[in-house]
């Protein structure tokens, strides 16, 4: 009885009484776990063109969004917020990036009047992420170089941590203990001569760290003895820390990642051993779970297991042991590199022609639709130091509670045996999973925040004639937007899920249902959701960076850069008429040429010459009728279906009044309406106008606003004007090119041109994703 009481007390002390709800049986446990992960979580990665920026340079980036449930690009994410913060949490800039097929790209203007030398952070997140307790946003530091150290962490002390494998030290059995040493900036600090010392000042065992300040040792502790560890840094500084007191009862785990297998051992001591005591062990990953019952064999205090990696989940596997009441006792994470969805690509020099170099990319693997972003840097560059690659951001970051330094290292090919060992050491020293069992049991996420799909344009019309003026057109020359919305009885209107570009012009025209005239509305309009209104954010960055360069920046090293025109990202309007979804166009699309413009002044003249009758009806409105309608039923209308820039007009043809043929880019005219279903029975006309040219833009009949919200525009990369391409400074901190969207063709090949800066080697930092979820992440050095 005494043994059982001690074990129960130990469990209650260790796990703080997970209260409220506990599963009653294995089925309840499994359903509770899967329900917690029923809602999909977005995976994020931001690829910067560089992380160390010189004055007068700017920052380009691409964002990748994946689905934790499917492992594919997240097709449901459209709006992604990107904030730029300084090291004190002040929001310096905020953007909304359009995500299509799991990818988006952007540009940040690093204006010297706004961004002083120092450390900054780019943070990507979505509104939908607010549904979850765990932070799934992506944070990446970058620095503007210069003589400024004010952004550094004030503390100069190091942080030595002791992390028992599984979470506990238990007396009388062998414990595996992780050790972590961090410097004052939160980065791993290498140490040598690590040692465990008892109360008699005797060295029990010795150890040393890897390059990230991580290590481990084994110890059979005595609860009556006290221990401490001591480490010596590479600079000769001594750090010491007392070990926590070993528990007199409890459980431990030890694990190893060896070749094709995961080795796992569940251990206890004599005091904790209870005959016929049943346990449950679960191997799980973000809603996927495998579990089975477990008992200690007769007269044994250890249960050893061996799992083939082919039977485990790809990536991080969390192993948790529970008592018979489903209290979690110990937990350990392992990484399974088998069956990762990764595509390898090669890079090479194709040809040199004068000032241009053509580079080639290729893969031997079968490839589907894909999108890559590529940072092109000098071979000796020191300007790119990302916390993560796309691989570590998708396969490691979502599951680990702590920070990860240089996540790309764990997927490199430099020394597979060592990287595998170091990755398992990272798993050991991370402690328990990011997902806490108290939350899994008691706090199932609720969908309180929706996925934002574009923007809402909301507003109020003042002084309208509510008997006649019942609709409003909304137009944007920059994006091709043209929509007609209903004005409600309270004079308000709403256009949801709309592609709006920040800092562009929106035009509004009030439409008269009686005479098809357009008048200038008195309007108040806003665009939602609003931009980030938070001026200061309380966030804790993973690492702090020294922004000082090794040498003073040469004066006038970068001249005034010349920017190219902004590239507007045109998004497909998701609010198309439902009848357009399955259109099979029989009549060919006609591109309006100069000859057609000369022959037909108005587009209605061209329509009248191709099977339709055009005239002015009652109240002066424009009428278009099919000369040979397919329906001759009494009372049926011969009016065709008309689409204007993808928008269905119905019977209202007022937008075509005085529309010049020269303002039309293309037209489809089908008198039969074949392929359009029932709605095409009296013919179909589709008109697409040229961007920036439309007769409805008269200043006398429209109101205009400058948008203060919307999707940010991407800007084509322009290379700074360096005064020298041969200096050490350019080789270490310069940039050659940035390609935000390149695709490998069906044959697995692609090529692109860059400026020839006469470098002996060029470094390519490549990230990308394919339609089937294969991740591409490479650092390739190309000899010139």
Buried (B, 14 or more C-beta within 10 A) or exposed (E): EEBEEBBBEBBEEBBEEBEEEBBEEBEBBBEBBBEBBEBBBBBBBBBBBBBBBBBBBBBBBBBBBBBBBEBBBBBEBBBBBBBBBBBEBEBBBBBBBBBBBBBBBBBBEBEEEEBBBBBBBBBBBBBBBEBBEBEBBBBBBBBBBBEBEEBBBEEEEBBBBBBBBBBBBBBBBBBBBBBBBBBBBBBBBBBEEBBBBBEEEEEBEEBBBBEBBBBBBBBEBEBEBBBBBBBBBEEEEEBEBEBEBBBBBBBBBBBBBEEEBBBBBBBBBEBBBEEEBEBBBBBBBBBEBBBEEBEBEEEEBBBEBEBEBEEBBBBBBBBBBBBEEBBBBBBBBBBBBEEBBBBEBEBEEBEEEEEEBBBBBBBEEEBEEBBBBBBBBBBBBBBBBBBBBBBBBBBBBBBBEBBBBBBBBBBBEEEEEEBBBBBBBBBBBBBBBBBBBBBBBBBBBEEEEEBBBBBBBBBBBEEBEEEBBBBBBBBBBBBBBBBBBEBEEEBEBBBBEBBBBBEBBBBBBBBBBBEBBBBBBEBBBBBEEEBBEEEEBEBEBBBBBEBBBEEEBBEEBBEEEEEEEBEBBBBEBEBBBEBBEEBEEBBEEBEBEEEBBEEBEBBBEBBBEBBBEBEEEEEEBBBBBBEEBBEEEEEEEBBBBBBBBBBBBEEBBBBBBEBBBBBBBEBBBBBBBBBBBEBBBBBBBBBBBEBEEBBBBEEEBBBEBEBEBBBBBBBEBBBBEBBEBEBEBBBBBBBBBBBBBBEBEEEBEBBBBBEBBEBEBBBBBBBBBBBBBBBBBBBBEBEB
